[in-house]
Amino acid sequence: MACAAARSPADQDRFICIYPAYLNNKKTIAEGRRIPISKAVENPTATEIQDVCSAVGLNVFLEKNKMYSREWNRDLQYRGRVRVQLKQEDGSLCLVQFPSRKLE
């Protein structure tokens, strides 16, 4: 297995993961929300996140059967994660308005 530094940022396993719980204003920080409530939305789905990321021009793919480890509800509504590419093969940014996973 190659070390992480040797793998290309364009490899799909190097894309960042976004679970719907990260953006859900109904969740607490302990339950997995990662952004302020003022910027979060109510019960987002992985498909909605994929649509928004695609609309702004990011390279994304949906993994429908993945579950967030802190999510206690196993309904289909809460399943899925979105993988997003932030860097090109050469290490340059895909879109300059998204330099990292951090919310600015």
C-alpha positions in Angstrom: 0.0 0.0 0.0 1.4 3.4 -1.0 1.8 6.1 1.6 -0.7 9.0 1.6 1.9 11.4 0.3 2.6 9.3 -2.8 -1.1 9.1 -3.8 -2.5 11.7 -6.2 -5.1 14.2 -4.9 -7.2 13.2 -7.9 -7.7 9.6 -6.6 -11.3 9.2 -5.5 -10.2 7.8 -2.1 -8.5 11.2 -1.5 -11.7 13.2 -2.0 -13.1 14.8 1.1 -16.3 13.2 2.6 -19.4 15.1 3.4 -22.1 13.4 5.4 -25.6 15.0 5.7 -25.2 15.1 9.5 -22.4 17.6 9.1 -24.9 20.2 7.7 -28.0 19.3 9.6 -29.3 22.1 11.9 -31.3 19.5 13.9 -28.1 17.9 15.1 -25.8 19.0 17.9 -22.1 19.2 17.7 -21.9 15.9 19.7 -24.3 14.3 17.1 -22.0 15.3 14.3 -22.9 18.8 13.0 -19.7 20.6 11.9 -20.9 24.0 10.9 -22.8 26.8 12.8 -26.5 26.4 13.0 -27.0 29.7 11.2 -25.4 28.1 8.1 -26.9 24.6 8.4 -30.0 23.4 6.8 -32.9 21.2 8.0 -32.4 17.5 7.2 -30.3 17.6 4.1 -29.9 14.4 2.0 -26.8 13.2 0.3 -28.5 13.6 -3.1 -29.2 17.3 -2.3 -25.6 17.8 -1.3 -24.4 16.1 -4.5 -26.7 18.3 -6.6 -25.4 21.6 -4.9 -21.8 20.6 -5.3 -22.3 19.6 -8.9 -24.1 22.9 -9.6 -21.1 25.0 -8.5 -18.7 22.9 -10.6 -17.1 20.5 -8.2 -16.3 16.9 -9.2 -18.4 14.7 -6.8 -19.8 11.2 -6.5 -22.4 9.8 -4.2 -21.9 6.7 -2.0 -25.5 5.7 -1.3 -24.9 2.9 1.2 -22.5 4.6 3.5 -23.6 5.7 7.0 -22.2 8.3 9.4 -21.0 6.5 12.5 -22.8 8.8 14.9 -26.1 8.5 13.1 -28.4 6.3 15.2 -31.3 6.4 12.6 -30.8 3.8 9.9 -33.6 5.0 7.6 -32.8 5.5 3.9 -33.2 9.2 4.3 -30.1 9.4 6.5 -27.9 7.2 4.4 -25.2 8.3 2.0 -22.1 10.4 1.8 -20.7 12.6 -0.9 -17.1 12.5 -1.9 -15.8 15.9 -3.3 -12.6 16.6 -5.2 -10.9 19.8 -4.0 -7.4 19.4 -5.7 -6.3 18.4 -9.2 -3.7 15.7 -10.0 -0.9 18.3 -9.9 -2.1 19.6 -6.5 -3.7 22.8 -7.7 -7.2 23.7 -6.6 -10.2 22.6 -8.6 -12.0 25.8 -7.7 -10.3 28.8 -6.1 -13.4 29.7 -4.1 -13.0 26.3 -2.2 -9.4 26.1 -1.1 -10.1 23.7 1.8 -12.9 21.9 3.6 -13.1 24.6 6.2 -16.1 27.0 6.2 -14.9 30.5 5.7 
